[in-house]
Amino acid sequence: MTTPSEGLGHRLRHVYWLGGGSGSGKSTVARQLAASRGMRLYSTDEAMADHAKRCAPDDCPFLTAFKDMDMDERWLNRPPALMLETFHWFRGEAFDLIVEDLLTFGADQAVLVEGFRLLPRLVRPLLTVRSQAVWLIPTPAFRLAAFTSRGGLTDIAGKTSAPSRALENLLQRDDMFTALVEREAKDDGLPVINVGSAMTVDELASRVAEEFNL
C-alpha cells in the first residue's frame, strides 16, 4: 500500500529542496541555479507572511504565541535555547502550506524550493531520491559576515531595548539551529555542503547542482 508521504513524494518528484542554516547563501545559489537551469523558484522566506495569515491558531500555536510577544519578549527576555525551541518556523509550523503551494504547480517544470524552513525531518518523507535535496551549513565566520552585510538580524535587534544583547541572543539561536539542521541531515544520510568564505558563489552553485544531479 502507498503511504500518504509516498504519494506526495511521487507528486513532488520534480521538486528540488535547498535548505540549511541562515546566512549560508541558499537564496543566492537558488536564484542562480533556477535562472541557469530553467527551474521555477519558490522561496519559503517570501511565503512566510502569507503562511502566517493562512495558518489557523490551533495549527500554529507557537506562531500565535510569538505574535502576542513584544520585541523584548521575543529576543531579550528568553535564553537562546528557549528561543530556538519555541520559534514557530523551526518547529515546522505551516510546513504543510509549503507543500500545499508546491502541489499547485505543474509537474512539467522542475521547481527549486529554498529556505531555512526546509527541515530535514520534514523534507525526507517527500523525497523519491536523496539527490532531490541538499542542506548548506555555513561556518560561524561565514554566517556572521552574511548577517553583517545584509543587516537582517541587526535590524531585528535594533527594535529591542538592548540591541547588542538581542543580537547576541539571535546569533546564538541561529548557531544552535544550524547545528541542529546539520545533525538531522547527517543522521538521515542526507547531503550536506559546508560553506566557508573560500568558496565562491559559482563554486557553491556547481556543488549544489552536482548534488542534485542536474
N, C-alpha and C positions, 0 to 999 in steps of 0.2 A: 504494500500500500504506500502511496506517496504521502509524505507528511506535508503540512502547510508550508514549512520552510523550504522543502524540496520543490514544491510547486512554485513558490516565489522565486527561488533560485533559477528555475527554468525561464520564468518570465523576465528575469533581470540578467539573463546571460550576456546581454550586450552592454552591461554597465561595468565600469571600472571604478574602483574605490581608492581614493588617495587621502589617507588620514595621517595623524601624527600630532606631535606637540605643537603648541603655539609658537610662532616665530621660526618655523622650520623651512619656510619657502613653499608651502603647499600651493597657495594661490598663484604665485608667480609661475611655478612649474606647470600647474594645471592650465593656465591661460596659454602658455607656450605650446604645450602638447596638443591642446584642443584645436588651436589655430593651425598647427602644422600637420595634424593628422585628420582634420575634418571631423572632429568629435563635437558633440553637444556638451557644453559646460554647465554644470549645476553646482552652485556654491551654497553650501549649507549655512554659511555665515549670513549671506544675503537673505536667506529664508527665515532667519530666526524671528524677526518681528512678526511676520505672517503666522508662523507656527505658534508664537506666544498668544496670538489672538485666537487661533483655532483650537488650542488645547484646553479642554474643559478642566475646571479646578480639581475635580475628582481624579482626573487622569494625570494631572501635573501638580501635585501638592507642593513639591519643592519650589517650583516656579511661582505658585501662588504666594507662598511664604516670602519668597525673595521680593516680589513686587511690593509687599507690605512693609519692607525694611527701608530705612533711610540709608544714605551713603555710609555713615559711620557704623551703622549696624551691619552693613554688608562687608565692609573692608577694614574696620578698625577694632570693633568690639568682640571679635571672634578670632580664635587662633587659626592659622593657615590650614591645619589639618581638618578642622571643622568646616572651613570654607570649601575645601575640596570635597568633603563627604556629602555636603548638602547642596552643592551647586547643581541646579536642575539639568543643565546640558551634560554635565559629567555623569549624572545619574542615568542618562539615556532617555529622559523625558522628551516626548514629541518625536522620537526617532521614527515611530510608525508613520508620522506625517511626511518624513523624508521619503520613505518607501511609497507612500500614497502618491506623492508628487511624481516619483520616477515611473510609476505604473501608468501614468497618463501620457508618457512619451512613446512615440512609435519605436518599434524594435528594428527599424530599417537603418538607424544611425547609431553608432556607438556613443555612449554617454560617459563622460568623466565627471564623477561627483567628488567634491573635495571639502575638507573641513575637519576641525578638531572633534566634532560631534560623532565622527565615524569610529566608535569604539570597537576594538577587535571582537569582543564577545558578542556584539550586536550584528556585525557585518558577516562574521564567519558562517552562520547558518544560511546566508543568502548567496554564497559562492558556489558555482558549479566546478570551478577550478581555482586553486590558490593563486594563480598568476593574475587573477582579476583584481587583486588588492595589494597595496603596499603602504607601509607607515614610515614617515620621516621623523627621525629622532635627532633634534639639534643638540649640540654641545651647549653647556651653560653660557659660554662666551658668545657663541653664535646667536643664541636666543636673546641675550641681553643686547647685543648690537642691533638685532632686528627690532626689538621693542623700542630702543632708543631712537632709531631712525624714523620709525613711523609714529611714535608717541602715543599709542593707544592706551597702554597701562598708565602712563604718566597723566593722561587726560582724566582717566577714571579716578586715580589717586588725588588729583587736584581738586576734586569735588568734595573731599572729606575735610575734616578739621585738622588733620595731621598728615599731609600728603607724603612725607618721607616714610613714615611708618606704614601707611597704607600701601605704598609702592613696594616696600619690603615684604609685606604680607602677600601681595599679589604675585611677586616673583617666587616666593617660597611655595605658594599654592601651585603655580604653574610648573615649578620644578618637580613637585611630587606627582602632578598629573602626568607629566612627560614620562617619568619613571614607571608609573602605573601602566600607561599605554604600551611602553616597550616591553614590560614584563608580560602583559596579556598576550601581545602578538607573538613573542618568542615562545611562551608556554604552549601556544596552539600551533606552533610551527609555521606562522605566517611571515611573509617577507618584511624585513626592516632595513632601512638605509640610514646610517648615521651621517649627519650633516654637520660639517665644520667649515670654518672660514676659508680653508684652502680649496674648497670645491666651488667652481663657477656654476652659474645657473644652467648653462648649456650642458655641463658635465652632469649635473644633477638630473636634468630633464632626460638625458641619454640613459642614465642609470634607471630611472623610473620606467622609461619606455622598454628597456631591456627586461625589467621585472614583469611588465605587462605582456611581454612577447609581441609587442607591436612591430 
